[in-house]
């Protein structure tokens, strides 16, 4: 097996402006939840499958009982004005070197489809529950910032403090070296669990920057269900703390 193998399932010839949207698994699964939601709302075709030795050494079981290697995929949707390519899948790299190799492979694929702009979507872990998630943002070119701010993205020079780790940052940074414009949108999240509330915040900003017109209703419903579950967790924690205090003094 080669370090990275990409199997193309459709014609890659560019047919106009194209945009890559990355939503791989990560903190709070925010980016993955957003892109999964978008693909549920749109008509799209799978155009590429990606396998790599840099992925975790595991297989996953299908509903029919068969197994397959973990993989990432690229799906294509054509709007009236733009071709969108959505990068989704099972995993990111398990090694630092692999992140660079895979990011370059994703961009090789994107170039074949004529991509000139890249969005990466993800989560920004803050270690606590967030009532109103901000969407922290960064861009590869200064002229992109005003539109992102107008859409609701927030630019904080000191955040994330440790930088953007993984595919979300590398894909746009390496893409800029190929002449691609890049925007990274990261929703604040506790990082403890899958976070549809943060995903809805990211989707809101992303939708304002595109012509996709994606409904957030289903995602908002998941966020409300999650809020009910979190309320029960908060109550459990409150009762537990009170019980612990009752043993003191």
N, C-alpha and C positions, 0 to 999 in steps of 0.2 A: 504494500500500500504506500502511495506517495504521501508526503507530509500533509498536503492539502489536495483533495480531489473535488472538482466541480463538474457536475453532470448537467448539461444544458438540455432543457426539455422543450424549448420553443425557439423560434427565430429571434436572434438578438439584435437584428438590424435596427438602429435608431430610427424613430419615426416622428421626431420632434423633441421639444424640451423634455428632459427626464429628471426625476428627483428620487433619491434613495432615502428611505426612512428606516432606521434601525431601531428595533425594539427587542433586544436579546434579554435573557434572564439576568437579574441583578438584584440589588437591594429593594426589598418590598415588591419585587417582580413588577415594578411600575411600568417600565417600557414595554415589557411583554404583554401586560394586561391591555395597554393602550392599543398596540398593534393587533393583538388578537381581536379586540373589540372592533377596530376599523375593518378588518377582513370579514368579520361577521356581518357588518353592515353593507359592504360593497360586493360587487361581482369582481372576482379576481381569478387569475390562473397561475398555477405554480410553474415557474420558468427555470428554476435551477435547484439542485440539491447539493449540499456541501458536506463532505466527510473529512475528518482530519485526525492524525495521530496526536494532535494537541488537545483534542476533546477528552473528557474523562473516559477511562477504560471500562466502559459498561455498555450494555444493551438494554433496551426497554421492551416490554411485552405489549403486544397489540390486543385488541378485543377478541380477535379470533384465536388467540393463544400462541401466535407466532412471535418471534422476536426480531428486532432490527437494531442496527448500530445507531447510537445517538447521532443526530445530524442537525444542521441548520438549513433553512430554505429561503428562496427568494420568490415572492409572488408579485404579479404585475396587474395593475389596474389602470385603465385609460380613462381620464376625465376628458371633457370637451377641449381642454387646452393643454393638458400635461399628462405625461406617462409617469405613474408612480410605481416604484419598486419597493417592496416591503421585505426587510430582512428579519426573519423570526427563527425560532428553533428551540432546541433543548438546552443549550449550554454555551458558555464562553470557554476560553482556553484555561487549562490548568497550570500553565507556566507563563512567566513574563515574556520569554522569547516567542511563545506561541501567540500571544496577543498581537505582537507586531506582524508576524507572518500571516495570521488570519486576517487582520485588518487590511493588509496589502492585497490579500486574495479577494476579500469582499469588494475592494475598490477596483481590482482588475475586472471583476464581474460587472460592476457598475459602469465602468468605461465602455464595455462592450455594448451596453444598452443606451449609451449616450448621456449618462448622468452628468449634470453640471452643478447640482446643489445637493447637499446631504443634510438630513436632520437625524440626530440621534436622540432617543428618548430614554430616560432612566429615572432612578430614584436617588435622593440625597439623604442618607441616614443621619438622623439627629439624636437617636437614642431615647426618644420619649414620644408619647402620643401627641399628634398635632391636630388642633381643631380646624384651622384654616391653612392648608398647605400653600406655601409660596412655590413658585416655579423658578428656581434659580437657572440662570442662562449664561451661555458664553457663545461667542461667534468668532469666526476666523477672519472676518473683514469688518472694519469699523462701520461701513455704510449699512450693514445689516442690523445694527443695534437699534436704531429708532423704531423700525417696524416691530421688532421683538418686544420692545418696551411698550409700544402702543397696544400690542396684543395681550399684555399682562405679564410678560416675563420680567424677572428681577435680576439686576446685575449687582453683585456684591463682591468687590475685589478680594476680600478676605475669606470668601466661602466658595467652594469647600476649602477648608484650611490645609488639607493634605493633597489638594489637587484632585483631578478627575481620573480615577483609576479604572482601567479596563477599556472595553470596546467603545463606549460612548465618547470618550475623549480622543482616543487614538484614531478612530475612523475619520473624524473631521480634521484633526491635525495633519494626518498623513494625506488626506484628500486635498488639503490646501496646497500641498507641495505639487499636486497634479493640476492645479488651477481650478479646483472645485471650491465653491462657497460652502460653508458649514455652520450649522446652528445646533447647539446642544441644549435640551430642555430637561431639567431634573426636578421632579416633585419632591418636596420635603416629606419624609416618612420616618416612622419609628424604626423601621427595619426589622421589626419583630415578626411580621406576618405579611401575607399578600395584602396590598393596600389599594383597593379600588377608589378610595376617596382622593388619594394623591394622583392616581391615574386619571381621574376625571378632571382634576386641575390642569394636568399636563395636556390632556386632550383639548380642553377649552382654548389654551394658548395656541397649540398646534393648528387647530381648526381655523383660527383667525388668520393664520399665515398661509393658508392654502385655499383652494377652491373646492374642497371635498364636501363640505357641508354635512359632516357626520353628526347624527343624533347622539346625545349623551344619555338619553333616558334609561337605557338598560344598565349602563355603567353607574348612573346615579342610584338606581334601584339597588345594585349590589353594595354601593357605599352606604346606603341607609340600613341595609341588613347588617352590614359590618358594624355600624354604629350601635345597633341594638346589642350585638354580641359584646362589643367593647364596654358598653354600659354595665353589663353583667360582670365583666372582668373587674371593672373599677369598683363595683359594689362588693365583690368578693374580697378584693384587696383591702377595702376600707374595713370590712368586718374582721378580716384576719388581723389587721393592725390593731384594731380595738381589743380583740381577744388577747393579743400579745401584751398590750399595755395593762390589761386587767391583772396580770400576774406580777406587776411591779408595785412595790410599796405595800 
